[in-house]
Amino acid sequence: MDAPNAGANVDPEAALDRLVAAGAVEEADDGTLTTTEAYERTRVVYHDTYGGADEETVVKALSDVFGVDTDTVAAYVDEHDVGPADLVAYLSLQSFLDPVPDRALLATMAGLVVEIGPGSPVPGQLRALDDDSYEAFLSEHPDAVLTVWKTGCHPCDAMKEDLDEILERVPDGVAVAGLDGESVPSFRLAYGVDSAPAVLAFRDGELVESLTGQRSPVALERFFSVVYGVDDVDPVSAVEEELDLAGDALALDATDDPDASDE
């Protein structure tokens, strides 16, 4: 996104270098660029406020940011197809970067992070599934634990730190995979998932129970033992009552309509 009437010629390569140096963008060994989890934790705050904003709200916010009258901004928004994602990127970078660049550079950087986007929030230890592959996975692995993650989600990041220990506590013969909650509207609609992290336990191809929020390895071991063992108790009650862990979760804002486009 270029600022309206920025009046400056910004080198995109230089802007990208600044983003990498500031820790907002990282480059993988294969050259792939993604925004960092640290930046995404800032971005999600502004996304929760402006991610679904209508054009009028976007125009008003940009008018305030750049000190330009709304008619000029409205014309610019229409001409350059500026939307909520651009506004969110600008405001989140303004908060994330220290020192804050001038408006022209910041606007160029915002356009870059929108184009680059985050990597998958699914941890590298897990096979990543999507709406086109999860059914085949469950068919191949009728006893399975599917986990749902979200970029910029503090409870998800905390739970990832325990993931290796959690995986050690999954019973033998139970497959485990992960999904990016914001890109699987069909899966979420099918199983009523509206927050992350989430742990869904399937037995004989059918969903037995699910938990949301950050959970300890001990809590999940108890949950798995009930779902896949012989304990004749409710799996969620076993976790909530015996271990007294309510958990924290971050709402997913992907549409529940599988035919609708993502923001």
Number of C-alpha atoms within 10 A of each C-alpha: 25 21 21 19 12 14 10 11 9 16 10 14 11 13 19 18 14 17 22 17 11 15 16 22 24 21 12 8 7 6 8 10 18 19 22 19 21 14 24 23 17 19 23 19 15 20 20 14 11 20 21 15 17 11 15 11 15 24 27 16 17 23 18 13 14 14 11 16 13 16 12 13 24 18 13 17 18 12 9 10 10 19 21 21 23 24 26 25 28 27 22 21 23 18 15 19 16 9 9 12 15 10 19 19 23 24 25 21 28 27 20 21 24 17 15 14 14 19 15 17 22 22 19 10 13 16 14 20 20 16 15 11 10 18 15 11 18 20 12 12 18 19 22 26 21 24 25 27 28 27 25 21 21 18 20 25 20 14 18 20 11 14 17 12 14 18 16 11 16 21 15 8 11 16 21 21 19 23 27 23 28 23 19 21 24 17 19 23 14 10 12 11 22 22 22 27 32 25 23 18 25 22 17 12 16 12 17 14 16 19 24 22 20 26 25 17 19 14 19 21 20 20 25 19 16 18 22 20 11 8 12 8 10 13 22 18 12 17 22 15 10 11 13 11 14 14 14 16 22 20 17 21 19 18 19 19 12 17 9 10 10 13 12
